[in-house]
């Protein structure tokens, strides 16, 4: 079931991209084409998505499914996420589109900070910096961690004066 597999891959990467909240089905419907090896028009329909989602949420041996349905969306089975997270992030990179959507679909500074940290560890510096800059502007508890981490990133790039500014804001 290529569409179902693509939907599951999107849900796994949602978590790998730092999102701790369930992924809404509408978001998965926008993301799954990124994960298809063959983007034949027949695989890009709402009907194909619905069928693939049914496959991905079907319980195996009446115990668990690849994706669990929760009130606010879908969650990838923990084992699947753990399996990929144990590998080198460059081995199975998260597509740029997934990073973009994971960041765009949150207004919660804590969730945005999680995306920033996942991007930082996956060496996605552009996404990490953009997410951190969004969080530091919120004046929340998360903004302190974001300012410090932004200082670390800038120091690593040799931008010492800018790094000092963010370290001071964190303090």
Secondary structure, DSSP 8 states (H G I E B T S, - for coil): -HHHHHHHHHHHHHHHTT--S-B-HHHHHHHGGGG-S---GGGSSHHHHHHHHHHHHS-BTTTB-SEEEETTEEEE-HHHHHHHHTS-TTTT---HHHHHHHHHT---HHHHHHHHHHHHHTT-HHHHHHHHHHHHTT-SHHHHHHHHHHHHHHHHTT-HHHHHHHHHHH-
